[in-house]
Amino acid sequence: MTSTAPTPPQMYERLQIAILTPEQMHLHWADAGTGTHFMELVMPLEWEEAADGDYLHCRVLAESIVVRVRADLIKTCRHR
């Protein structure tokens, strides 16, 4: 199991606001397994704290799929 860096408080707060206010945001992240980068318009749904790191569950609006993104692999997030 790999340990990840703690989520910066400002990122946690920003994502919590987006979850609570059903806000669409542009999210840029990397996939933990492949390293592939994504930049999509998403709707943040839920925050998860797990032993291997923090995760954001969000709906990718273009494809209507839910993805689980490890917080330390989020590069940028900004509101729409």
Summary of the structure (lengths in Angstrom):
residues: 80
radius of gyration: 11.7
end to end distance: 34.8
largest distance: 34.8
contacts: 205
relative contact order: 0.29
helix: 19%
strand: 50%
